[in-house]
Amino acid sequence: MNARVGLLVVAGVAGVAGVAGLAACVSEDPARPPRVGTCTDAGCAVSPPHGGGTTDAGADSVADAAPDAEAVTLRGTVGTFLDVGLAQTAPAAGVRLTVGFDGVTGGTVTDETTDGVFEVAGALASPAAWATVEAEPGATDWLTTLTLVDTADEAPVEPLVVRLSLIDTLLALGQVTAARSSSGAVVMLQVVSLAQGLPAAGARVVRHGGDALLYADAGTWSGIADETDSTGWVLVLNVPASSGSLREIAVEGPSGAEYTAALRVAAGGVTVAGVAVE
């Protein structure tokens, strides 16, 4: 599946400034990740195949939108990961899902879907807007999932819904003993090299507030590894969360520079995000 996703700038505590006005594209090929677009400095938070980050709580609120904020009608397909490598997605089907976006006049605008396809009118136009996908009551294998999408115009978007069975599989592969908490969030983070536009090996999550870290490691997952492999993926378990809250995660790039992204998280849910580093 291919869809455009959003990018935002994060704070680089090593004194590196970020650049706004970014664009990306999704790729199903793990060797061809999303392009970093016009981002020319480290400190850009990027969506990996899906997801993203933001810089502060103010950017998270519709109330802070410009008075002349534009409404768009969004169409797209909810995707779900197919494999433990997080390289492929397919439409989420066979369950009733509610897809929500920040509305241009406040609140949330939504649509329901059973085949993944949706259309939502009155969404806030933004290059970095949060989408929330929730499953119907009783569909316990489908976790509430937050992703960042580009809603600046009416190009197709692809928010994600992550399955509990996938998270359980990753934790089992990594031999993580901590249990997933219904009051915490799972953050699935992909680190991308700014210079190469490829997933970054050798990066580390240095502050996260969760109970455990799990790194993708040569085709499987490890609770012992202490840095990203060539896929750039890392999972943070049980990040403290409440509905719509923001939590900061700090990443040290291979160069040693540190960058912090504030991500929207939800209790019992999943946030899929990315950060570009040097």
The 8 nearest C-alpha neighbors of each residue, nearest first, counted from 0:
[[1, 88, 89, 27, 2, 78, 26, 90],
 [0, 2, 25, 26, 3, 27, 24, 157],
 [3, 1, 156, 157, 25, 155, 4, 24],
 [2, 4, 24, 156, 25, 149, 23, 155],
 [3, 5, 148, 149, 23, 2, 24, 46],
 [6, 4, 149, 148, 127, 126, 147, 46],
 [7, 5, 45, 127, 21, 46, 44, 51],
 [6, 8, 44, 53, 52, 127, 43, 45],
 [7, 9, 43, 44, 17, 19, 54, 42],
 [10, 8, 54, 260, 44, 42, 43, 259],
 [9, 11, 259, 258, 42, 12, 54, 260],
 [12, 10, 258, 42, 15, 13, 14, 257],
 [11, 13, 14, 258, 257, 10, 15, 259],
 [14, 12, 11, 256, 15, 257, 258, 255],
 [13, 15, 12, 11, 16, 10, 256, 257],
 [16, 14, 11, 13, 41, 42, 17, 12],
 [15, 17, 14, 11, 42, 40, 18, 41],
 [18, 16, 42, 43, 8, 40, 41, 15],
 [19, 17, 38, 40, 8, 43, 20, 16],
 [20, 18, 21, 8, 17, 7, 38, 43],
 [19, 21, 18, 22, 37, 38, 126, 7],
 [20, 22, 37, 19, 36, 38, 6, 23],
 [23, 21, 36, 6, 35, 5, 37, 20],
 [24, 22, 34, 33, 36, 35, 4, 3],
 [23, 25, 33, 3, 34, 4, 26, 2],
 [24, 26, 33, 48, 1, 2, 3, 32],
 [25, 27, 28, 32, 33, 31, 1, 48],
 [26, 28, 87, 86, 29, 0, 25, 1],
 [27, 29, 31, 30, 26, 86, 32, 87],
 [30, 28, 31, 86, 32, 27, 26, 230],
 [31, 29, 28, 32, 197, 198, 230, 26],
 [30, 32, 28, 29, 26, 33, 197, 27],
 [33, 31, 26, 29, 197, 30, 34, 48],
 [34, 32, 24, 25, 23, 26, 48, 35],
 [33, 35, 23, 36, 24, 196, 32, 22],
 [36, 34, 23, 38, 196, 33, 37, 22],
 [35, 37, 22, 34, 38, 23, 21, 39],
 [38, 36, 21, 39, 35, 22, 20, 18],
 [37, 39, 36, 18, 35, 21, 40, 43],
 [38, 40, 37, 18, 41, 193, 17, 194],
 [41, 39, 17, 38, 42, 18, 16, 43],
 [42, 40, 276, 43, 277, 193, 17, 275],
 [41, 43, 17, 11, 9, 276, 258, 275],
 [44, 42, 8, 275, 17, 9, 41, 45],
 [45, 43, 274, 8, 7, 9, 275, 52],
 [46, 44, 6, 273, 274, 51, 275, 43],
 [45, 47, 51, 50, 273, 49, 272, 6],
 [46, 48, 49, 273, 189, 45, 50, 272],
 [47, 49, 25, 46, 33, 26, 32, 50],
 [50, 48, 47, 46, 271, 146, 4, 272],
 [49, 51, 146, 272, 147, 271, 46, 47],
 [52, 50, 272, 46, 147, 273, 45, 6],
 [53, 51, 262, 44, 260, 261, 272, 7],
 [52, 54, 261, 7, 262, 55, 260, 9],
 [53, 55, 9, 261, 260, 8, 10, 58],
 [56, 54, 57, 58, 53, 261, 59, 245],
 [55, 57, 59, 58, 245, 60, 54, 261],
 [58, 56, 59, 55, 60, 63, 54, 62],
 [57, 59, 56, 60, 55, 53, 63, 54],
 [60, 58, 56, 57, 61, 55, 53, 263],
 [61, 59, 62, 63, 58, 57, 56, 64],
 [60, 62, 63, 64, 105, 101, 59, 103],
 [61, 63, 60, 64, 105, 65, 104, 57],
 [64, 62, 61, 60, 57, 65, 58, 59],
 [63, 65, 61, 62, 68, 66, 60, 103],
 [64, 66, 68, 67, 63, 62, 69, 61],
 [67, 65, 68, 64, 63, 69, 62, 104],
 [66, 68, 65, 69, 64, 70, 103, 104],
 [69, 67, 65, 66, 64, 103, 70, 123],
 [68, 70, 124, 123, 67, 71, 103, 122],
 [71, 69, 121, 123, 122, 103, 124, 68],
 [72, 70, 122, 121, 124, 73, 153, 120],
 [71, 73, 120, 119, 121, 153, 122, 74],
 [74, 72, 119, 118, 153, 71, 120, 75],
 [75, 73, 118, 155, 117, 119, 156, 72],
 [74, 76, 155, 156, 157, 117, 116, 73],
 [75, 77, 116, 115, 157, 117, 78, 90],
 [76, 78, 115, 158, 157, 159, 90, 91],
 [79, 77, 90, 159, 89, 91, 88, 76],
 [78, 80, 88, 160, 91, 159, 89, 161],
 [81, 79, 88, 87, 85, 82, 89, 161],
 [80, 82, 88, 87, 79, 89, 85, 83],
 [83, 81, 84, 85, 80, 87, 86, 88],
 [82, 84, 85, 169, 165, 81, 219, 168],
 [83, 85, 82, 86, 218, 219, 215, 87],
 [86, 84, 83, 82, 80, 87, 81, 88],
 [85, 87, 84, 29, 27, 28, 82, 88],
 [88, 86, 27, 81, 80, 85, 82, 89],
 [89, 87, 80, 79, 81, 78, 0, 90],
 [88, 90, 78, 79, 91, 0, 81, 80],
 [91, 89, 78, 115, 77, 92, 79, 76],
 [92, 90, 115, 78, 79, 77, 114, 89],
 [93, 91, 114, 94, 115, 113, 90, 95],
 [92, 94, 113, 114, 95, 91, 115, 96],
 [93, 95, 113, 92, 96, 134, 138, 135],
 [96, 94, 113, 135, 112, 134, 111, 97],
 [97, 95, 134, 112, 111, 133, 135, 94],
 [96, 98, 111, 133, 132, 110, 134, 99],
 [99, 97, 132, 109, 110, 131, 111, 96],
 [98, 100, 109, 131, 108, 130, 107, 132],
 [101, 99, 130, 107, 108, 122, 102, 129],
 [102, 100, 107, 123, 122, 106, 108, 61],
 [103, 101, 122, 107, 105, 123, 108, 104],
 [102, 104, 123, 122, 70, 105, 121, 68],
 [105, 103, 102, 106, 61, 123, 121, 62],
 [106, 104, 102, 103, 61, 107, 101, 62],
 [105, 107, 102, 101, 108, 104, 61, 103],
 [106, 108, 101, 102, 100, 99, 109, 105],
 [109, 107, 102, 100, 99, 122, 101, 119],
 [110, 108, 99, 98, 119, 107, 97, 100],
 [109, 111, 98, 97, 119, 117, 118, 112],
 [112, 110, 97, 96, 98, 95, 117, 109],
 [111, 113, 96, 115, 95, 114, 117, 116],
 [114, 112, 95, 94, 92, 115, 93, 96],
 [113, 115, 92, 116, 112, 91, 93, 90],
 [114, 116, 77, 76, 91, 90, 112, 92],
 [115, 117, 76, 114, 75, 112, 77, 118],
 [118, 116, 74, 75, 112, 76, 110, 115],
 [117, 119, 74, 73, 110, 120, 75, 72],
 [120, 118, 73, 72, 110, 109, 74, 108],
 [119, 121, 72, 122, 71, 73, 118, 108],
 [122, 120, 70, 71, 102, 72, 103, 123],
 [123, 121, 102, 71, 70, 103, 120, 101],
 [122, 124, 103, 102, 70, 101, 125, 69],
 [125, 123, 151, 150, 69, 70, 71, 122],
 [126, 124, 151, 150, 127, 128, 123, 149],
 [125, 127, 149, 151, 5, 150, 128, 6],
 [128, 126, 5, 149, 125, 148, 6, 147],
 [129, 127, 148, 147, 125, 149, 126, 150],
 [130, 128, 147, 146, 148, 100, 145, 131],
 [129, 131, 100, 146, 145, 99, 147, 158],
 [130, 132, 145, 99, 144, 98, 133, 100],
 [131, 133, 98, 144, 143, 97, 160, 99],
 [134, 132, 143, 97, 96, 131, 98, 135],
 [135, 133, 96, 95, 141, 138, 97, 136],
 [134, 136, 95, 138, 96, 137, 133, 94],
 [137, 135, 138, 134, 139, 133, 95, 96],
 [136, 138, 139, 135, 134, 140, 141, 94],
 [139, 137, 136, 140, 135, 141, 134, 94],
 [138, 140, 137, 141, 142, 163, 136, 134],
 [139, 141, 163, 162, 138, 164, 142, 161],
 [142, 140, 162, 139, 138, 134, 163, 161],
 [143, 141, 268, 161, 162, 144, 163, 140],
 [142, 144, 133, 268, 132, 269, 160, 141],
 [145, 143, 269, 160, 132, 268, 131, 270],
 [146, 144, 131, 270, 130, 269, 129, 132],
 [147, 145, 50, 130, 129, 271, 158, 270],
 [146, 148, 50, 129, 51, 128, 5, 127],
 [149, 147, 4, 5, 128, 127, 150, 129],
 [148, 150, 5, 126, 4, 127, 151, 128],
 [149, 151, 124, 125, 152, 126, 148, 128],
 [152, 150, 125, 124, 126, 149, 153, 71],
 [153, 151, 150, 154, 124, 71, 149, 125],
 [152, 154, 73, 72, 71, 155, 150, 151],
 [153, 155, 152, 156, 3, 73, 150, 74],
 [156, 154, 75, 74, 2, 153, 3, 73],
 [155, 157, 75, 2, 3, 148, 158, 154],
 [158, 156, 76, 77, 2, 75, 78, 159],
 [157, 159, 77, 146, 130, 78, 156, 148],
 [160, 158, 78, 77, 79, 144, 161, 146],
 [159, 161, 144, 79, 132, 78, 142, 162],
 [162, 160, 142, 79, 141, 144, 159, 163],
 [163, 161, 141, 140, 164, 165, 142, 160],
 [162, 164, 140, 166, 165, 141, 142, 167],
 [163, 165, 167, 162, 166, 168, 140, 141],
 [164, 166, 168, 162, 163, 167, 169, 83],
 [167, 165, 163, 169, 168, 164, 170, 162],
 [168, 166, 164, 170, 165, 169, 171, 163],
 [169, 167, 165, 171, 166, 170, 164, 172],
 [168, 170, 172, 166, 171, 167, 173, 220],
 [169, 171, 173, 167, 175, 168, 172, 174],
 [172, 170, 174, 168, 173, 169, 167, 175],
 [173, 171, 169, 220, 170, 174, 168, 219],
 [172, 174, 221, 220, 222, 170, 171, 175],
 [175, 173, 171, 172, 170, 176, 222, 221],
 [174, 176, 170, 173, 177, 222, 171, 211],
 [175, 177, 174, 178, 170, 171, 211, 173],
 [178, 176, 175, 179, 210, 211, 236, 170],
 [179, 177, 180, 176, 175, 237, 236, 170],
 [178, 180, 237, 181, 177, 236, 183, 185],
 [181, 179, 183, 182, 237, 178, 267, 184],
 [180, 182, 267, 183, 266, 179, 184, 268],
 [183, 181, 266, 180, 267, 240, 184, 239],
 [184, 182, 237, 239, 266, 238, 240, 180],
 [185, 183, 238, 237, 268, 267, 266, 269],
 [184, 186, 269, 236, 237, 235, 238, 270],
 [187, 185, 270, 235, 234, 269, 271, 188],
 [188, 186, 234, 271, 233, 270, 272, 185],
 [187, 189, 272, 273, 233, 232, 271, 186],
 [188, 190, 232, 273, 231, 47, 233, 191],
 [189, 191, 231, 274, 199, 273, 198, 275],
 [192, 190, 198, 275, 199, 197, 274, 193],
 [193, 191, 199, 276, 196, 197, 195, 194],
 [192, 194, 275, 196, 276, 195, 277, 41],
 [193, 195, 192, 196, 277, 39, 197, 276],
 [196, 194, 197, 192, 193, 191, 198, 199],
 [195, 197, 193, 192, 35, 34, 194, 191],
 [198, 196, 195, 192, 191, 32, 199, 31],
 [199, 197, 191, 231, 230, 192, 190, 229],
 [200, 198, 191, 192, 231, 190, 229, 197],
 [199, 201, 228, 229, 227, 231, 202, 198],
 [200, 202, 253, 227, 226, 228, 199, 203],
 [203, 201, 252, 253, 226, 227, 251, 200],
 [204, 202, 226, 251, 250, 205, 227, 225],
 [203, 205, 250, 249, 206, 251, 202, 207],
 [204, 206, 249, 250, 203, 251, 207, 248],
 [207, 205, 249, 248, 204, 208, 250, 247],
 [206, 208, 248, 209, 249, 247, 205, 238],
 [209, 207, 238, 206, 239, 210, 248, 237],
 [210, 208, 238, 237, 236, 207, 211, 235],
 [209, 211, 237, 236, 208, 177, 238, 212],
 [212, 210, 236, 209, 235, 213, 177, 237],
 [213, 211, 235, 234, 222, 236, 214, 233],
 [212, 214, 222, 234, 221, 233, 235, 173],
 [215, 213, 233, 221, 220, 216, 227, 224],
 [216, 214, 220, 232, 219, 233, 221, 228],
 [215, 217, 220, 219, 218, 228, 214, 221],
 [218, 216, 219, 215, 228, 220, 229, 230],
 [219, 217, 216, 84, 215, 220, 83, 230],
 [218, 220, 216, 217, 215, 172, 221, 83],
 [221, 219, 215, 173, 216, 172, 214, 169],
 [222, 220, 173, 223, 214, 213, 224, 216],
 [221, 223, 213, 173, 175, 224, 212, 174],
 [222, 224, 221, 225, 213, 173, 214, 212],
 [225, 223, 221, 222, 226, 214, 216, 213],
 [224, 226, 223, 203, 227, 214, 222, 204],
 [227, 225, 203, 201, 202, 224, 228, 214],
 [228, 226, 200, 231, 201, 202, 214, 232],
 [227, 229, 200, 230, 231, 216, 215, 201],
 [228, 230, 200, 231, 199, 198, 227, 217],
 [231, 229, 198, 228, 232, 199, 200, 215],
 [232, 230, 198, 190, 189, 199, 227, 229],
 [231, 233, 189, 215, 230, 188, 227, 214],
 [234, 232, 214, 188, 213, 215, 187, 189],
 [233, 235, 187, 213, 186, 212, 188, 214],
 [236, 234, 212, 186, 185, 211, 209, 213],
 [235, 237, 185, 211, 209, 210, 238, 212],
 [238, 236, 183, 209, 184, 210, 185, 180],
 [237, 239, 209, 184, 183, 208, 236, 240],
 [240, 238, 183, 237, 184, 209, 208, 182],
 [241, 239, 266, 183, 265, 264, 184, 238],
 [240, 242, 266, 265, 244, 243, 264, 239],
 [241, 243, 265, 244, 266, 240, 264, 263],
 [244, 242, 265, 264, 263, 241, 245, 240],
 [243, 245, 241, 242, 263, 264, 240, 265],
 [246, 244, 263, 262, 261, 264, 56, 243],
 [247, 245, 261, 262, 263, 248, 244, 264],
 [246, 248, 261, 260, 262, 259, 249, 207],
 [247, 249, 207, 260, 259, 206, 261, 250],
 [250, 248, 259, 206, 258, 205, 204, 260],
 [251, 249, 204, 258, 257, 203, 205, 252],
 [252, 250, 257, 203, 256, 255, 202, 204],
 [251, 253, 202, 276, 254, 255, 277, 256],
 [252, 254, 202, 201, 255, 277, 251, 200],
 [255, 253, 252, 256, 277, 251, 276, 202],
 [254, 256, 252, 253, 251, 257, 277, 202],
 [257, 255, 13, 251, 252, 254, 258, 277],
 [256, 258, 251, 250, 12, 13, 11, 252],
 [259, 257, 11, 250, 249, 12, 10, 42],
 [258, 260, 249, 10, 248, 9, 11, 250],
 [259, 261, 9, 247, 248, 52, 53, 54],
 [262, 260, 247, 246, 53, 54, 245, 52],
 [263, 261, 52, 245, 246, 53, 260, 264],
 [262, 264, 245, 244, 243, 246, 261, 265],
 [263, 265, 244, 240, 245, 243, 270, 262],
 [264, 266, 242, 268, 241, 240, 243, 184],
 [267, 265, 182, 183, 240, 241, 184, 268],
 [266, 268, 181, 184, 182, 183, 265, 180],
 [269, 267, 143, 184, 265, 266, 142, 144],
 [268, 270, 144, 185, 184, 186, 145, 143],
 [269, 271, 186, 145, 144, 264, 146, 187],
 [272, 270, 50, 187, 146, 186, 188, 49],
 [273, 271, 51, 50, 188, 46, 52, 187],
 [272, 274, 189, 46, 45, 47, 188, 51],
 [273, 275, 44, 45, 190, 191, 43, 276],
 [274, 276, 191, 43, 193, 44, 192, 190],
 [277, 275, 41, 252, 192, 193, 42, 191],
 [276, 252, 254, 41, 193, 192, 253, 194]]
